Amino acid sequence: MRYIRHPRLRFGALLLVLALVLAACGGSEDAADTTVMGDEMDMAMNMGDPDATPASEVAGGELVSGSFTLLDTRPSGYDDVTGTAEMARHDGGTTVTIEVSGLEPGTEYISHVHAEPCSNNGGPHYQFEVGGSEVPPNEIHLLFTADEEGNGYMTAENEQTVDGRAVAVVVHPVDLVDNKIACADF
């Protein structure tokens, strides 16, 4: 994938990819608002920060975790994907951390918190306001690129605290948004 250096073009490309991901990963087709609120930095921060405090280390957090299992919708070549997902509910909101291995090196991936278990491929994205915006901060997204060994890691923070409807995390490649690779139940 070619790296886009100009910040505005890069942000526009990210929005296009995000729109495709939302359409393929269970987003509502009749959502009233798919615009991004805030500036470009807010959007980037909501897509994850590898240097943020991991969910397992959030002080006072109620931690839940799960292991990724392969989904039948995965593209070929992803039979060895493993990893874990952790989510902490805390006074400051929600923190989600994923660690995944067995990915294609140098490939971009996106993960979302989902509202149904892995037995249902995660169902639709979890939304704080159901039927609202399909982008953060109304949803929790983690965007990352696998390193040269095929490992991926990301932490996303949200100022809102998820409720019991947030039950899984799904991972798929950005360029193959219809192909969910793996899912972890909380």
N, C-alpha and C positions, 0 to 999 in steps of 0.2 A: 504494500500500500504506500502510495506517495504521501509524504508529509507536507502539509500545507503550512507555510511559514507566516503568511499575513494573518494577524489576529482576527480581523473581521471575516475573512474568507474561511478561516478555520472554524470560527463560531458558527457561521452559516452552514458549513459542511456538517458540523456536529448536530445542528438543529434538523437538517435533512435526514441524517442517520437516525436521530431520535424519533422523528415522525415515522420512518419506516419500521423501526423497532416496535413502536407502540401499536402500529396497525397490525403487525404480525404476531405480537405477543399478548393479544387479548385486550387491547385497549378498546374503549368504547368508540364506535364510529360516529355517534351523535353527540360527542362531548361538546359542551358549549364553549369551552375555553382551552385552546392548546397553545396560547402565547406564554412566553417566558416573562415572569415578573422580576423586576430588579435588573441589575446590570450584569454584564458578562461574567464578572468575578463571582457573583452569587451563584450563577448557573454552574460554573466550573466547580465551585466548592461543594455544591449539592450532588455532584456526580461522583464524589469520593475524594479522599486525600490519603495517600499511602503513609503519610507521616502522622496522621491523627491517632489519638489514643485508641488502641484496639478495644472492641466490645468487652473482652475478658478482663480488661484492666480499668474499666470505668468504675470509679468509686461509687459505692452505693447502688450499683446497677443490679437489676433482676435479670440474670443471664440465662438464656436458653441457647441450645446448640444442636446441630445435626450434621450428619455426614452426607455428602453428595452421592446420589445414586444415578446411574445412567438412565436416560429416557429413550424410548423407541424412536423419537423424532430426531435424534442426533444424526449429523452427517457422517459419512464414512470417515474412518481414521480417528475417531474419538472413543475407541473402546477401552482405553486405559485411563480415562479421566477419574480422578479421585479428589477428595478434599473435604473441608469443613466450612460451616457457616455458623457464626455466632451473632446473637442479637441481645443487646442490653437495653432494658427499659429503665429510665432513671429520671431524676428530677429535672434534668436539663433536656430531656427528650428521648431520642432513640439513637443507638449506635449499632451499625451492622458491619461485621468484618467477614470477609471470605478469603480462603486460601485454597487454591486449586492447582493440581499438577496434571500432567498428561495432555496439555494443550499444545497447539501449533505455535512454535516460537515466532515472536514478532507479530502475532495476529491480535487485533483488537477484539475485546469481548465486552459484553454488557450483562449485568445481573439486575434483577428486580426482586423486591419483596412481593410475594403473591398472597392471594386471599383464599386459596384452596390447597389441599395437600398434594404431594407428589404423585399419589395414585391417580390424580386427575390432572397431571402435568402442570400443577400449580394454579390452574384456572386463571382468572383475571388478575391484573396487578392490584396489590393492596393500595387503597386510596384513603387518606384521612377524611376527605370529603367525597363520598361516593358520587360519581357522576361529574366531579369537578375536573380541574386541570389534569392532564396526563403527564405532566412533567413535575420535577421537584420544585417546590417543597411538598406538593400534594401526594407525591409518590417517592419511594426511596429507590434510587438507581445507583449502581456502582459501575463505572466505566474504567477499564484497565487494558493494558497490553501485556501479553505473556512475554516473559524474559527469554533469553537464548536457550534455556533449558526447558521451556514450556510450562513454567510456573507463573501463576497469577496471584496477586494479593491486592486487596483494596479495603478501605474502611470508609463508610459514609455516615455522616451525622445529620440528624434532623432535629429541629427544636420542638417538634411535636412528639408525643408518646403514643406509640401504636397500641391498639387494643387487641383483643383476642382473635380478631379476624386476620391478623398477620401471622400466617402459619408456615410459610415456605420461602425459599429463595431459588430462582432459576437462573442458569447461565447459558448464554448462547453467543456465537460469533456475531459481531456487528454486521459483517457482510453476508451472513446467512440467517437473517432474523427469523425466518420460519422454522429454523432447526434448533429447538431447545436441546442442549447437550445433556445437562444434569440438573438435578433438583435436590435440595436438602430440606427436610421437614424440621420444624422447631418443636 
